[in-house]
Amino acid sequence: MTIPANKSKQGRRKWAWIWFAYTGFLFIKPILDPSLYLWFGTIVAFTLFLVVFTAFVRSSDEYHPARFWMIAATFALGLLCFPWNQGASTFFVYAAAFLPFSVVSVRRVFTLFALEGLLILGEGSVFHAQPGFLHISWVNTFVAILLTGIIGGGNIFVAQQQRADRQLREAQEENLALAAVAERERIARDLHDVLGHTLSVIVLKAELARRLIGLDKSSDHLRAATEISDVERIARTALAEVREAIGGYRSRGLFAEIEAARLTLDAAGVTLMLDGPPSSAAHLSATEETALALALREAVTNIVRHAHATTCRLCFTTEGGRRRLIVEDNGKDAIAREGNGLRGMRERLESLGGELSLEHDDGTRLLIELPRRSKADAAPTTL
């Protein structure tokens, strides 16, 4: 039972609900041999599995420990219901179908399959001799084991194929990111070598012309001096903007930016404190990492220029499905208004669905948030 890949998490969840129809096997025995107790137990089991299945489908982290407990709960529910409703073997199949997508090691998956088979066989042997309501025939026992092995074994291949596809996509994204970095470096060199040099010459020429014109005090020459001063000012502003753009093109990545921030802050007499290594940043895309690196660079620049701080705390966390980068200082001078740097940072983050907030309380606290994109978002769900 395989669900095709869907780029959106919502679409993947809709596909997963199609396979919930297999719980219909639970109702075969109550329909063929109806009784109040059988219907009551079947509805209770169905409701419990509905809760587990919903939680499993909505879980965002493919390898979160909670998913293993959901699989164990599904299998345990099958063991509880199988003696009085052989349609509950569908719970064994669901558990086997979930396992390959939650456990990476194929050997461990086969071990768990073998353990499941032994438990089903053991329960069948115990209740085979029981007459009446709690009875499991050998046919139902072996059919349950057979279906568990077939569905689970088939999903091992599908799960491995999905992981290989994801690794291929990640490698392609990394290659594209490296190509983009190389292209940015080329553009930065061109800007520096061509436009930066030209603007520098304009600044020097305008400054020299202003000085020469200033020797003559006539009104026309004074007006020309004013105009040439405006040319010099505009050229200097353009040169500064080009240098800022070059700095943006030459983003070095978040980890390298953290080390650069440490050196910059040390030189300014500010102590950088890291609240744990930003290990979650290893799963950022190239675009997200560039946005955070540039945001960190701008934040550190503001601290050095304006804050007059002695400490800076840097924290990278993942909470509530969102990645958070917190840059906090104990400076006395807060930024009065949002300049071009913070405005550009906000626009860059909002383009990725992120947010930026600035708080002033015994210093400045910059909170940068990005939505978490799980690898499972791009993966198909298979049952």
N, C-alpha and C positions, 0 to 999 in steps of 0.2 A: 504494500500500500504506500504509494509515493505521491507526494504533493509537489507540483512543479515549483521552481524558484519564482519568487515574487520580490520585487525590489522594496516594496513597502511592507512594514510590519503589519499594518492593518489587513493587507491582502493575504499575507501568510497566515494570519489567524483565521480568516474566513475559509481558506482552504482546509485548515486543520479541522474545522468543525464538520466538514463533510464526513470524516472518518469516525465521528462520534456515532454515526448510524450503526456501527458494528455492535453497539450495546443492545441492539434489538434482539440479539441471541438470548439475552437474559429473560425475555418475555415468552420464549417458546414453551417452556414447561408450564408456567402459570396459565397460559392459554389452553394447552392441551390437557392439563390436569389441574383445573382451578381449585384453589382453596384460599380461605381468608388469610391463613398464616403465610402461605407461599406468596400471595400477592403483596402482603405487608412487608415481608422480608426482601422481596425483589425491589420494591419501590424504595425502601431504605437504602439498599445497596446501590441502586441506580443514583440516588441523590448524593450519597457519599462520593461516588466516582465522578459525578458531575462537578463537585467542588474541586476534587483533585485534578481532573482533566483541565478545568478552567484555569487553575493556578499554574499548571504545567505549560499550557499554551501561552499564557500571558507573561511567563517568566522571561526576562530580557537577557539574562546571562546563561549561555549554553551550558557552562560547566559549574554553575552555582551548586553548593552542597544541598540546598533545599530541593533541587530536582531529584537527587538520589533518594531522598526521603519520600518524595511523591511516588517514585517508581516502587520503592519498598512497600508503601501503603497500598498501591494498586495490586501488587502481588499478594500481600497479606489479605486484602479484601477477597481475592480469588480463592485463597485457601479457606477462608471462613464460609464462603457461600457455595463452594463446589460440592460439598457432600449433599446438600439438599436442593441444589439447582445446578445441573451440569452445564447450563448455558453460561455460568460464571467463568468457564474456561476462557472466555473472551478477555477477562482481566489478565490472565497469564500472557495472552497474546499482546495486549497493550504494553505490559511491563517489558516483554522481550523486544517490542518495537521501539520503545523509548530508549533502551539501554545503549545501543550503538551511537546514539546522538548525544549522549551525556558522558560516555566513557571513551577516552581516546585509545587506550591500549586494547588491541584486538584480543590479545591473550587473556586479559582480565574479563573482557566481554564473554569469551567462550567459557571461562571458568564460572562466571555467574549464570550462563545458560545451563551448564552442567548441574550447578547447585539447584536451579529452578526445576530442572527435570527430575532430580533426585527427590526433592520435596514433593512434587506432584505424584511421583511414583510411590513414595512412602505413604502419602495420604490415601492414595487409591488402594494400596494394600491393606490399610487399616479399616477403611470403610467398605471394602468389597464384601467382607463377611457380614456386615451389618444389614439386617433385613429392614424393610419398611422405608420410612421417610429419609433417614440418613444412609444412603446407599450409593456407592460409586461403582459402576461396571468397569471391567477392564477395557472395554472398547472406548468408553469416554476418557479413561485415564490415558491410554496410548494416543488417542486423537489429540488430546490437549498437549501432550508432549511433542507430538509430531508438528502440530501447528505452531507451537512456540519455537521449535527449532527452525522451521522453514521461514516464518516471518522474520524472526530475529536474525537468522543467517543471511537472508536477502538484504536486510537493512544494514548489515555490516558493510556490504559492498557499496551500497548507496551512500552511507555515511562517510566512508573513506573517499569515495569519489567527490563528495561535496567538499571535504576538507582539502583535497587536492586542487579542486577548482578555486577555493578561497585562497590557497597559497599562491596559485598562479595569478589570480587577480591582484593579490597584495604585491607580488613581485612586479607585475606590470605597473601598478600604481607607484611603486618605489622607483622603477625605471623612468616613469614619466616625471616623477618629482625630481630625480637627478637631472633629467634633461631640462626641466624648468629652471633648476638652480643654475645649470650651465648657461642657459639662455639669459637669465637675469644677470649673471656675472658679465656676459658679453655686452649686454645693454648698458650695464653700469660702467664698464670700461669705455664704451663709445661716448656715453654722456660725459664722463670725466675727461676723456682725451679731446673731444670735439667741442661740445657745448660749454663745458666748464672752462676750457682754455679760452674760448671766444669771449665769454662773459668776463673773465678776468682781465683780458685785454681791454674790453670796453670800460671796465671800472678804472683801469689805470689811465686810459686816454681821457676819460671824462674828468678825472681828478686833475690831470695835468692841464686840460683846457680851462677848468675852473680857476686854477691858480694863475694862469696867464691872463685870463680875462679880468681877474681881480686886480691886476696892476693898473687898469684904467678905471677911474671912478665915475665916468659918465653914466647917465641913466640907461642908455641902450646897453652898455656893457654890463651894468649891474643886473638888468633884466636877463641878458644872456647868461650871466653867471648863475642866476636863479634857475633858469631852465636846465643848464648843464648839471647843476646840483641835483635836480630831479632825475635826470638821466643816470647820474652816478648812483643815487639812492635806489632807483628801480633795478639797475643792473646788479647791485649788491644783494637786493632782495631775491632776484631771480637766481643768482649764484647760490645763495643759501638754500633756496628751494630745490635746486638741482642736487646739491650735496645731501639734503635730507632724502630726496628720492633715491639717490645712489645708496644711502644707508639702508633704505627699505629693500632695495633689490638685493642687497648683500646680506640678507638674513642668514644666520648660521645655524638655526635650529634652536630648540628650547634648552637642551642640556648645555650647549656651547654658550648660549646667551646667559644662563645662570652663572657660569664661571666668569664670563665677561663682566656680569653685574657685580660679582664678588670683588673682582680687581678694581672696578670703578669705584665702588663704595669704600673699599679699603683705602684707596688713594684720597678719598674725601673725608676720611676719619669716621666712616659709618660702618658699624659691625653688622654683617649679614647673618641672620639666623634662619636655618632651614628646619621646618617641622617635618622631618622625615624625607627620604628621597622621593621625587616625583615619578614613582615607578609606573603609575597609570598613564603617564605621558607617552610610554612606548607604543600605545595603541592608537595614538593620534594620527590622523591623516596628515599629509604634507601641508595642505592648506590650513588646517587647524593649528598645526605646530608653528607655521610661519606667523599666523595671526597672534598666537600667544607670545612668541618670541619678540615680535615687534612691540606688542603691548608692554611686555616686561622691560624692554629697552626704553620706551617712552617714560614708564613709571620711574625707573632708576634715574633717568635724566632729570625728571622733575624733582626728585628727592635731592639730588646733588645740587641743583641750581637754586631751589626755592625753600626746601623744608628746614634746613639747618638742624637736621636730625643727628642722633648718635647711634641709633639702632634701626634696622630694617628687618622685618620678619616676612619670610616667603613661605607660602603653604600651598600645596597642590592636593586637592581632595576630589573624591567622587561621591556625591550624595544625591539621593532622589533622582537618579537617572541623569544627572548633570555634572559636568566637570567644572571645578572651581579653582581659579588661581587667585590667591589673596596676597596683595602686597601692602604691608602695613608699616608705617614709620612713626616715631615719637617726636616728629618735628613740631616746632612752634608756629611756623609760618605756613599756612595752608594756601592752596591755589584759590584765588578769589573767583576766577571765572574759567570756563572751559576754553582753552586755546585750540589752535589748529591741530596740535598733536593729539590731544584727547578726543577732539571731534573726529579726526581721521581714524583713531583707534576704535571709537564707538561704531562708526559706519562699517568698518571692516568686520567687527564682531557681529553686528546685526545682519550682515550679509550671509553669515553662517548660522543664523538663528540664535545667536548669543546675546548677552546683555552686559552692560558695564554700569557700575554704580560707584559713586564716590561719597565717602562719609568722613566727617571731621569731628573727632572727639579725642582730645589728648593726642593729636597727631592726625595723620591722614590714612584712611583705609580704602584701598582700591580693590573692588571685587569684580572679577571677570568670570563670566559663566558661559559655558558652551554645552549644547545638548549632547548627551552621550549617544554615540552610534555604535551599537554592539555588532560584532561580527555575525551574530545570528540573524541580524536584520536582513542580510543579503543571502542567507542560506535557506534552502527549502526545508519544509517540515515533512517528515516521512513517518508513516505509521505502519 
